Amino acid sequence: MNPLQMVDLKSQYQRIKPQIDNAIQGVIDSCQFVKGAEVKTFEQELAQYLGVQHAIACGNGTDALQVALMALGLKPGDEVITTDFTFIATVEVIALLGLKPVLVDVDMATFNIDVEKVEKSITPRTKAIVPVHLFGQCANMEPLLKLAEKYGLYVVEDTAQGLGAEYRFSDGTVRKAGTIGTIGCTSFFPSKNLGCYGDGGALFTNDDQLAEQIRCLTNHGMKVRYHHDMIGVNSRLDTIQAAILRVKLPHLDEYNRARLAAAEKYNAALSDIDGLETPVTSAFTTHIFHQYTLKVKNGQRDALKKHLDEQGIPNMVYYPIPLHRQKAFEPYMTENDSFPVSETICGEVLSLPMHTELDDEQIERITAAVKSFFER
Ligand SMILES: *Cc1c(COP(=O)(O)O)cnc(C)c1O
């Protein structure tokens, strides 16, 4: 019996160990630790995989989001609309740049931004919308793009949890998450669907000028060495991480399929339980299951969590507190803000182990433990 973990990076590594070890050793032998050739090559391979003109690597997913907003030339006081239910990084960078985060409630079924509620939050100061492809399925991009066009807004996709997911437009066009808006941002944090062995991130765009701006911003605002055209940051992907990602990128689709297969087995075992809702996938998107997240109804979430903890079944609450309730964002909230859906789901969500190495015996053990709670 393999021990259960939320994410099993070790078993995944074991399957590609010779190639990974080789790639790392190659970088050490070259001593090109920063801006080595592997970085450029990885950027090209990633751009090709996504079907986007430009992929620009950077230090992490949070930097990617920050640089995206900087590249768009947003000014302090500009409003940026995003979701109330996401990892903090999405909103943090908006505030950090002196922009005003405007939070919007989410869709009960998919946990993604409720597009119907976005338009009401648009004001003359709104400059951008940042949808997050949460847990591995795309937010509803087509109506968001229509709104963006109507009001002249940029769209920055946070695809840290959605790399490899595909969005289908009503005319049948299919695009990969992160290549649909003005700029896409992702993270290669180890537990992400395409994870490196440390920190890493990237930005995507089809706009040549924006790509150049992004490259310049991630490199101290510098195009020609020691000539600084703008205030930038230092945000780079280490060559070792690029070399690792070059080994893993060709496996990404297979990794995402393994996650989907595990999710389908969870669904088959858990979908008929009263008081439990298995994940819902929208018709316009594939789901790559960065997380497998249940909704536990009737105020039973914490009791189920305790039950699983006692049985040694790993589980996590992503996320326990909606962003509008975070102390850090108090100054941005007003009396009339209301988030009934995110309030509800933060009390219901429970994520089960999800990674590329889950076997049938493990899934059986996990689902049996969940079922035993409802049969008490
Ligand atoms: C992980 C994550 C980020 C941040 O990525 P880092 O590489 O950890 O900085 C941003 N947004 C979402 C939705 C994430 O899941």
Ligand as a Chemical Component Dictionary entry (heavy atoms), coordinates in Angstrom:
data_LIG
# 
_chem_comp.id                   LIG 
_chem_comp.type                 NON-POLYMER 
_chem_comp.pdbx_formal_charge   0 
_chem_comp.three_letter_code    LIG 
# 
loop_
_chem_comp_atom.comp_id 
_chem_comp_atom.atom_id 
_chem_comp_atom.alt_atom_id 
_chem_comp_atom.type_symbol 
_chem_comp_atom.charge 
_chem_comp_atom.model_Cartn_x 
_chem_comp_atom.model_Cartn_y 
_chem_comp_atom.model_Cartn_z 
_chem_comp_atom.pdbx_ordinal 
LIG C1 C1 C 0 -0.317 29.166 -7.166 1  
LIG C2 C2 C 0 -1.184 30.271 -7.590 2  
LIG C3 C3 C 0 -0.663 31.559 -7.810 3  
LIG C4 C4 C 0 0.720  31.985 -7.446 4  
LIG O1 O1 O 0 1.765  31.244 -7.972 5  
LIG P1 P1 P 0 3.175  31.250 -7.219 6  
LIG O2 O2 O 0 4.075  30.606 -8.228 7  
LIG O3 O3 O 0 3.026  30.453 -5.977 8  
LIG O4 O4 O 0 3.562  32.656 -6.964 9  
LIG C5 C5 C 0 -1.531 32.532 -8.302 10 
LIG N1 N1 N 0 -2.832 32.266 -8.534 11 
LIG C6 C6 C 0 -3.358 31.048 -8.317 12 
LIG C7 C7 C 0 -4.801 30.822 -8.611 13 
LIG C8 C8 C 0 -2.558 30.012 -7.821 14 
LIG O5 O5 O 0 -3.110 28.824 -7.583 15 
# 
loop_
_chem_comp_bond.comp_id 
_chem_comp_bond.atom_id_1 
_chem_comp_bond.atom_id_2 
_chem_comp_bond.value_order 
_chem_comp_bond.pdbx_ordinal 
LIG C1 C2 SING 1  
LIG C2 C3 SING 2  
LIG C2 C8 DOUB 3  
LIG C3 C4 SING 4  
LIG C3 C5 DOUB 5  
LIG C4 O1 SING 6  
LIG O1 P1 SING 7  
LIG P1 O2 DOUB 8  
LIG P1 O3 SING 9  
LIG P1 O4 SING 10 
LIG C5 N1 SING 11 
LIG N1 C6 DOUB 12 
LIG C6 C7 SING 13 
LIG C6 C8 SING 14 
LIG C8 O5 SING 15 
# 
